[in-house]
Amino acid sequence: MMKEIETIIIRPIITEKCTDLREKQNIYSFEVLKNVTKHEIMHAIEKMYGVTVERVNLVNTKGKVKTKRFIEGKRPDIKKAYVKIKKGDKIQIFEGV
């Protein structure tokens, strides 16, 4: 069963590494729900941004345990999607960042 397109993509990830990937290889990165597939992500990106997706790679990132004095906390686990889009296509939310 397909999930709602708007809920699959949580947020774009904008870091130095992601900016280099975008500029050199046309790969964009997003934080996505933990239980979605590559196929669902591909369809969501194509519908939301009107681009052609060539490939989707997924990475599960474990949250770090942080300690400050005697208080211990944990950052959340996240799932990242690295999406390669067709040469010449652009996603506007990333431009000018």
N, CA, C and O atoms as a GROMACS GRO file, in nm:
protein
  388
    1MET      N    1   0.083  -0.118   0.000
    1MET     CA    2   0.000   0.000   0.000
    1MET      C    3   0.088   0.125   0.000
    1MET      O    4   0.180   0.136   0.082
    2MET      N    5   0.062   0.216  -0.090
    2MET     CA    6   0.140   0.339  -0.099
    2MET      C    7   0.102   0.436   0.014
    2MET      O    8  -0.016   0.450   0.047
    3LYS      N    9   0.200   0.500   0.071
    3LYS     CA   10   0.176   0.600   0.174
    3LYS      C   11   0.148   0.734   0.108
    3LYS      O   12   0.171   0.751  -0.012
    4GLU      N   13   0.099   0.830   0.185
    4GLU     CA   14   0.075   0.964   0.132
    4GLU      C   15   0.209   1.025   0.090
    4GLU      O   16   0.307   1.018   0.164
    5ILE      N   17   0.211   1.084  -0.028
    5ILE     CA   18   0.335   1.138  -0.084
    5ILE      C   19   0.397   1.243   0.007
    5ILE      O   20   0.519   1.247   0.024
    6GLU      N   21   0.314   1.329   0.065
    6GLU     CA   22   0.365   1.438   0.149
    6GLU      C   23   0.429   1.387   0.278
    6GLU      O   24   0.513   1.456   0.336
    7THR      N   25   0.390   1.269   0.324
    7THR     CA   26   0.444   1.219   0.450
    7THR      C   27   0.571   1.136   0.432
    7THR      O   28   0.643   1.114   0.530
    8ILE      N   29   0.601   1.091   0.312
    8ILE     CA   30   0.720   1.009   0.288
    8ILE      C   31   0.848   1.089   0.310
    8ILE      O   32   0.940   1.042   0.377
    9ILE      N   33   0.853   1.209   0.252
    9ILE     CA   34   0.972   1.295   0.265
    9ILE      C   35   0.955   1.382   0.389
    9ILE      O   36   0.861   1.462   0.396
   10ILE      N   37   1.045   1.367   0.487
   10ILE     CA   38   1.036   1.447   0.610
   10ILE      C   39   1.096   1.585   0.588
   10ILE      O   40   1.033   1.687   0.616
   11ARG      N   41   1.220   1.588   0.536
   11ARG     CA   42   1.286   1.718   0.511
   11ARG      C   43   1.407   1.695   0.420
   11ARG      O   44   1.462   1.585   0.416
   12PRO      N   45   1.449   1.800   0.348
   12PRO     CA   46   1.575   1.790   0.274
   12PRO      C   47   1.692   1.802   0.371
   12PRO      O   48   1.681   1.867   0.475
   13ILE      N   49   1.804   1.741   0.336
   13ILE     CA   50   1.925   1.750   0.417
   13ILE      C   51   2.023   1.841   0.344
   13ILE      O   52   2.060   1.814   0.229
   14ILE      N   53   2.065   1.948   0.411
   14ILE     CA   54   2.155   2.045   0.348
   14ILE      C   55   2.281   2.054   0.434
   14ILE      O   56   2.282   2.120   0.538
   15THR      N   57   2.387   1.987   0.389
   15THR     CA   58   2.517   1.991   0.455
   15THR      C   59   2.623   2.013   0.348
   15THR      O   60   2.592   2.017   0.229
   16GLU      N   61   2.748   2.027   0.390
   16GLU     CA   62   2.857   2.045   0.292
   16GLU      C   63   2.869   1.923   0.201
   16GLU      O   64   2.883   1.938   0.079
   17LYS      N   65   2.862   1.805   0.259
   17LYS     CA   66   2.873   1.682   0.180
   17LYS      C   67   2.759   1.675   0.078
   17LYS      O   68   2.782   1.643  -0.039
   18CYS      N   69   2.638   1.706   0.122
   18CYS     CA   70   2.522   1.699   0.032
   18CYS      C   71   2.529   1.805  -0.077
   18CYS      O   72   2.486   1.781  -0.190
   19THR      N   73   2.583   1.922  -0.045
   19THR     CA   74   2.600   2.027  -0.145
   19THR      C   75   2.700   1.985  -0.252
   19THR      O   76   2.678   2.008  -0.370
   20ASP      N   77   2.811   1.922  -0.210
   20ASP     CA   78   2.910   1.872  -0.306
   20ASP      C   79   2.849   1.766  -0.397
   20ASP      O   80   2.871   1.767  -0.518
   21LEU      N   81   2.773   1.673  -0.339
   21LEU     CA   82   2.707   1.568  -0.419
   21LEU      C   83   2.611   1.630  -0.520
   21LEU      O   84   2.604   1.586  -0.635
   22ARG      N   85   2.537   1.731  -0.476
   22ARG     CA   86   2.439   1.796  -0.565
   22ARG      C   87   2.509   1.866  -0.681
   22ARG      O   88   2.465   1.856  -0.795
   23GLU      N   89   2.616   1.938  -0.653
   23GLU     CA   90   2.685   2.014  -0.756
   23GLU      C   91   2.763   1.925  -0.853
   23GLU      O   92   2.765   1.952  -0.973
   24LYS      N   93   2.827   1.820  -0.803
   24LYS     CA   94   2.914   1.737  -0.887
   24LYS      C   95   2.843   1.620  -0.954
   24LYS      O   96   2.876   1.585  -1.067
   25GLN      N   97   2.744   1.559  -0.884
   25GLN     CA   98   2.684   1.436  -0.936
   25GLN      C   99   2.533   1.444  -0.952
   25GLN      O  100   2.471   1.345  -0.993
   26ASN      N  101   2.472   1.558  -0.921
   26ASN     CA  102   2.327   1.576  -0.932
   26ASN      C  103   2.252   1.480  -0.839
   26ASN      O  104   2.149   1.423  -0.877
   27ILE      N  105   2.305   1.462  -0.717
   27ILE     CA  106   2.244   1.376  -0.616
   27ILE      C  107   2.191   1.464  -0.503
   27ILE      O  108   2.266   1.544  -0.446
   28TYR      N  109   2.064   1.448  -0.471
   28TYR     CA  110   1.999   1.524  -0.365
   28TYR      C  111   1.973   1.432  -0.246
   28TYR      O  112   1.956   1.311  -0.265
   29SER      N  113   1.971   1.488  -0.125
   29SER     CA  114   1.953   1.404  -0.007
   29SER      C  115   1.832   1.450   0.074
   29SER      O  116   1.806   1.570   0.085
   30PHE      N  117   1.760   1.352   0.128
   30PHE     CA  118   1.638   1.378   0.205
   30PHE      C  119   1.634   1.286   0.325
   30PHE      O  120   1.686   1.174   0.321
   31GLU      N  121   1.571   1.334   0.434
   31GLU     CA  122   1.536   1.246   0.544
   31GLU      C  123   1.398   1.191   0.512
   31GLU      O  124   1.307   1.267   0.478
   32VAL      N  125   1.382   1.060   0.524
   32VAL     CA  126   1.255   0.996   0.488
   32VAL      C  127   1.205   0.910   0.604
   32VAL      O  128   1.278   0.885   0.700
   33LEU      N  129   1.079   0.866   0.593
   33LEU     CA  130   1.023   0.774   0.693
   33LEU      C  131   1.104   0.645   0.697
   33LEU      O  132   1.164   0.606   0.598
   34LYS      N  133   1.105   0.580   0.812
   34LYS     CA  134   1.187   0.460   0.830
   34LYS      C  135   1.133   0.338   0.756
   34LYS      O  136   1.209   0.246   0.729
   35ASN      N  137   1.004   0.336   0.724
   35ASN     CA  138   0.946   0.215   0.668
   35ASN      C  139   0.907   0.229   0.521
   35ASN      O  140   0.817   0.158   0.474
   36VAL      N  141   0.972   0.319   0.446
   36VAL     CA  142   0.940   0.334   0.304
   36VAL      C  143   1.044   0.264   0.218
   36VAL      O  144   1.157   0.238   0.262
   37THR      N  145   1.004   0.233   0.096
   37THR     CA  146   1.093   0.164   0.002
   37THR      C  147   1.151   0.262  -0.098
   37THR      O  148   1.106   0.377  -0.108
   38LYS      N  149   1.251   0.216  -0.172
   38LYS     CA  150   1.312   0.300  -0.276
   38LYS      C  151   1.208   0.339  -0.381
   38LYS      O  152   1.207   0.452  -0.429
   39HIS      N  153   1.122   0.246  -0.415
   39HIS     CA  154   1.020   0.270  -0.517
   39HIS      C  155   0.924   0.381  -0.473
   39HIS      O  156   0.890   0.468  -0.553
   40GLU      N  157   0.881   0.378  -0.346
   40GLU     CA  158   0.791   0.482  -0.294
   40GLU      C  159   0.859   0.618  -0.291
   40GLU      O  160   0.796   0.719  -0.322
   41ILE      N  161   0.986   0.621  -0.254
   41ILE     CA  162   1.061   0.747  -0.250
   41ILE      C  163   1.075   0.803  -0.391
   41ILE      O  164   1.057   0.923  -0.412
   42MET      N  165   1.106   0.717  -0.488
   42MET     CA  166   1.121   0.761  -0.626
   42MET      C  167   0.992   0.826  -0.677
   42MET      O  168   0.998   0.933  -0.737
   43HIS      N  169   0.879   0.763  -0.654
   43HIS     CA  170   0.752   0.819  -0.699
   43HIS      C  171   0.718   0.950  -0.627
   43HIS      O  172   0.666   1.043  -0.689
   44ALA      N  173   0.748   0.958  -0.497
   44ALA     CA  174   0.720   1.080  -0.421
   44ALA      C  175   0.802   1.197  -0.472
   44ALA      O  176   0.748   1.307  -0.489
   45ILE      N  177   0.931   1.178  -0.498
   45ILE     CA  178   1.018   1.285  -0.548
   45ILE      C  179   0.972   1.329  -0.687
   45ILE      O  180   0.967   1.448  -0.715
   46GLU      N  181   0.940   1.234  -0.773
   46GLU     CA  182   0.896   1.268  -0.909
   46GLU      C  183   0.766   1.348  -0.906
   46GLU      O  184   0.752   1.444  -0.982
   47LYS      N  185   0.671   1.311  -0.820
   47LYS     CA  186   0.543   1.382  -0.812
   47LYS      C  187   0.558   1.520  -0.747
   47LYS      O  188   0.500   1.617  -0.795
   48MET      N  189   0.637   1.529  -0.638
   48MET     CA  190   0.650   1.654  -0.564
   48MET      C  191   0.728   1.761  -0.641
   48MET      O  192   0.692   1.878  -0.638
   49TYR      N  193   0.834   1.720  -0.710
   49TYR     CA  194   0.925   1.817  -0.770
   49TYR      C  195   0.927   1.817  -0.922
   49TYR      O  196   0.992   1.902  -0.981
   50GLY      N  197   0.857   1.724  -0.986
   50GLY     CA  198   0.850   1.720  -1.132
   50GLY      C  199   0.983   1.692  -1.199
   50GLY      O  200   1.014   1.752  -1.302
   51VAL      N  201   1.061   1.602  -1.141
   51VAL     CA  202   1.191   1.564  -1.198
   51VAL      C  203   1.189   1.415  -1.230
   51VAL      O  204   1.098   1.343  -1.188
   52THR      N  205   1.289   1.369  -1.305
   52THR     CA  206   1.303   1.227  -1.336
   52THR      C  207   1.412   1.167  -1.249
   52THR      O  208   1.527   1.210  -1.255
   53VAL      N  209   1.377   1.069  -1.168
   53VAL     CA  210   1.471   1.004  -1.076
   53VAL      C  211   1.537   0.887  -1.147
   53VAL      O  212   1.470   0.802  -1.205
   54GLU      N  213   1.671   0.884  -1.142
   54GLU     CA  214   1.745   0.773  -1.201
   54GLU      C  215   1.774   0.663  -1.100
   54GLU      O  216   1.768   0.544  -1.134
   55ARG      N  217   1.807   0.701  -0.974
   55ARG     CA  218   1.850   0.603  -0.876
   55ARG      C  219   1.821   0.656  -0.736
   55ARG      O  220   1.825   0.776  -0.712
   56VAL      N  221   1.794   0.564  -0.643
   56VAL     CA  222   1.774   0.598  -0.502
   56VAL      C  223   1.860   0.505  -0.417
   56VAL      O  224   1.852   0.383  -0.430
   57ASN      N  225   1.943   0.562  -0.331
   57ASN     CA  226   2.021   0.485  -0.233
   57ASN      C  227   1.973   0.523  -0.094
   57ASN      O  228   1.947   0.640  -0.067
   58LEU      N  229   1.960   0.424  -0.005
   58LEU     CA  230   1.912   0.447   0.131
   58LEU      C  231   2.021   0.418   0.232
   58LEU      O  232   2.101   0.325   0.214
   59VAL      N  233   2.024   0.499   0.339
   59VAL     CA  234   2.120   0.482   0.448
   59VAL      C  235   2.045   0.495   0.579
   59VAL      O  236   1.977   0.595   0.601
   60ASN      N  237   2.057   0.395   0.666
   60ASN     CA  238   2.001   0.403   0.801
   60ASN      C  239   2.110   0.454   0.894
   60ASN      O  240   2.216   0.394   0.904
   61THR      N  241   2.084   0.566   0.962
   61THR     CA  242   2.182   0.628   1.049
   61THR      C  243   2.137   0.612   1.195
   61THR      O  244   2.026   0.652   1.231
   62LYS      N  245   2.223   0.554   1.276
   62LYS     CA  246   2.192   0.537   1.418
   62LYS      C  247   2.218   0.669   1.490
   62LYS      O  248   2.317   0.737   1.462
   63GLY      N  249   2.130   0.704   1.583
   63GLY     CA  250   2.147   0.826   1.661
   63GLY      C  251   2.257   0.812   1.764
   63GLY      O  252   2.275   0.705   1.823
   64LYS      N  253   2.330   0.919   1.786
   64LYS     CA  254   2.440   0.918   1.883
   64LYS      C  255   2.385   0.929   2.025
   64LYS      O  256   2.281   0.990   2.048
   65VAL      N  257   2.457   0.869   2.119
   65VAL     CA  258   2.427   0.888   2.260
   65VAL      C  259   2.511   1.005   2.308
   65VAL      O  260   2.633   1.006   2.290
   66LYS      N  261   2.447   1.103   2.366
   66LYS     CA  262   2.516   1.223   2.415
   66LYS      C  263   2.505   1.229   2.566
   66LYS      O  264   2.401   1.199   2.624
   67THR      N  265   2.614   1.269   2.631
   67THR     CA  266   2.615   1.285   2.776
   67THR      C  267   2.661   1.426   2.809
   67THR      O  268   2.764   1.473   2.760
   68LYS      N  269   2.583   1.494   2.892
   68LYS     CA  270   2.620   1.626   2.940
   68LYS      C  271   2.612   1.622   3.092
   68LYS      O  272   2.504   1.616   3.150
   69ARG      N  273   2.727   1.626   3.154
   69ARG     CA  274   2.741   1.607   3.297
   69ARG      C  275   2.681   1.473   3.337
   69ARG      O  276   2.737   1.369   3.302
   70PHE      N  277   2.570   1.472   3.408
   70PHE     CA  278   2.511   1.345   3.453
   70PHE      C  279   2.384   1.309   3.377
   70PHE      O  280   2.316   1.212   3.410
   71ILE      N  281   2.353   1.387   3.275
   71ILE     CA  282   2.231   1.364   3.198
   71ILE      C  283   2.270   1.297   3.066
   71ILE      O  284   2.356   1.347   2.993
   72GLU      N  285   2.206   1.186   3.038
   72GLU     CA  286   2.234   1.115   2.914
   72GLU      C  287   2.112   1.122   2.823
   72GLU      O  288   1.999   1.105   2.869
   73GLY      N  289   2.135   1.146   2.695
   73GLY     CA  290   2.027   1.151   2.598
   73GLY      C  291   2.071   1.085   2.468
   73GLY      O  292   2.188   1.051   2.452
   74LYS      N  293   1.977   1.069   2.377
   74LYS     CA  294   2.009   1.003   2.251
   74LYS      C  295   1.943   1.078   2.138
   74LYS      O  296   1.825   1.115   2.146
   75ARG      N  297   2.018   1.101   2.032
   75ARG     CA  298   1.960   1.160   1.912
   75ARG      C  299   1.880   1.052   1.839
   75ARG      O  300   1.909   0.933   1.854
   76PRO      N  301   1.780   1.092   1.762
   76PRO     CA  302   1.696   0.989   1.698
   76PRO      C  303   1.768   0.919   1.582
   76PRO      O  304   1.857   0.976   1.518
   77ASP      N  305   1.727   0.795   1.556
   77ASP     CA  306   1.773   0.722   1.437
   77ASP      C  307   1.699   0.780   1.318
   77ASP      O  308   1.580   0.809   1.327
   78ILE      N  309   1.769   0.797   1.204
   78ILE     CA  310   1.703   0.849   1.085
   78ILE      C  311   1.738   0.764   0.963
   78ILE      O  312   1.836   0.690   0.964
   79LYS      N  313   1.656   0.777   0.861
   79LYS     CA  314   1.681   0.710   0.734
   79LYS      C  315   1.699   0.819   0.630
   79LYS      O  316   1.615   0.907   0.615
   80LYS      N  317   1.812   0.813   0.557
   80LYS     CA  318   1.842   0.912   0.454
   80LYS      C  319   1.826   0.849   0.317
   80LYS      O  320   1.857   0.731   0.296
   81ALA      N  321   1.777   0.929   0.223
   81ALA     CA  322   1.767   0.885   0.084
   81ALA      C  323   1.855   0.976   0.000
   81ALA      O  324   1.839   1.098   0.002
   82TYR      N  325   1.948   0.916  -0.075
   82TYR     CA  326   2.029   0.990  -0.171
   82TYR      C  327   1.968   0.964  -0.308
   82TYR      O  328   1.969   0.851  -0.357
   83VAL      N  329   1.913   1.069  -0.370
   83VAL     CA  330   1.835   1.056  -0.493
   83VAL      C  331   1.911   1.119  -0.608
   83VAL      O  332   1.938   1.239  -0.607
   84LYS      N  333   1.947   1.039  -0.709
   84LYS     CA  334   2.013   1.090  -0.829
   84LYS      C  335   1.904   1.120  -0.931
   84LYS      O  336   1.823   1.034  -0.965
   85ILE      N  337   1.904   1.246  -0.980
   85ILE     CA  338   1.804   1.283  -1.080
   85ILE      C  339   1.870   1.304  -1.215
   85ILE      O  340   1.992   1.319  -1.226
   86LYS      N  341   1.788   1.304  -1.317
   86LYS     CA  342   1.836   1.314  -1.455
   86LYS      C  343   1.915   1.443  -1.476
   86LYS      O  344   1.881   1.547  -1.421
   87LYS      N  345   2.019   1.434  -1.556
   87LYS     CA  346   2.103   1.549  -1.586
   87LYS      C  347   2.017   1.660  -1.647
   87LYS      O  348   1.938   1.635  -1.738
   88GLY      N  349   2.033   1.780  -1.596
   88GLY     CA  350   1.956   1.894  -1.646
   88GLY      C  351   1.836   1.928  -1.558
   88GLY      O  352   1.789   2.042  -1.560
   89ASP      N  353   1.786   1.831  -1.480
   89ASP     CA  354   1.676   1.857  -1.387
   89ASP      C  355   1.731   1.921  -1.260
   89ASP      O  356   1.844   1.895  -1.221
   90LYS      N  357   1.650   2.004  -1.196
   90LYS     CA  358   1.688   2.071  -1.072
   90LYS      C  359   1.569   2.068  -0.977
   90LYS      O  360   1.454   2.069  -1.020
   91ILE      N  361   1.599   2.065  -0.846
   91ILE     CA  362   1.496   2.078  -0.743
   91ILE      C  363   1.516   2.216  -0.682
   91ILE      O  364   1.621   2.246  -0.626
   92GLN      N  365   1.415   2.300  -0.694
   92GLN     CA  366   1.427   2.442  -0.660
   92GLN      C  367   1.458   2.470  -0.513
   92GLN      O  368   1.526   2.569  -0.484
   93ILE      N  369   1.411   2.388  -0.419
   93ILE     CA  370   1.434   2.419  -0.278
   93ILE      C  371   1.582   2.417  -0.241
   93ILE      O  372   1.620   2.476  -0.140
   94PHE      N  373   1.664   2.350  -0.319
   94PHE     CA  374   1.807   2.341  -0.291
   94PHE      C  375   1.887   2.454  -0.355
   94PHE      O  376   1.999   2.483  -0.312
   95GLU      N  377   1.831   2.519  -0.456
   95GLU     CA  378   1.906   2.620  -0.530
   95GLU      C  379   1.922   2.747  -0.445
   95GLU      O  380   1.829   2.790  -0.377
   96GLY      N  381   2.039   2.805  -0.451
   96GLY     CA  382   2.068   2.928  -0.377
   96GLY      C  383   2.102   2.905  -0.231
   96GLY      O  384   2.105   3.000  -0.152
   97VAL      N  385   2.128   2.780  -0.193
   97VAL     CA  386   2.161   2.751  -0.054
   97VAL      C  387   2.311   2.745  -0.041
   97VAL      O  388   2.363   2.722   0.068
   0.00000   0.00000   0.00000
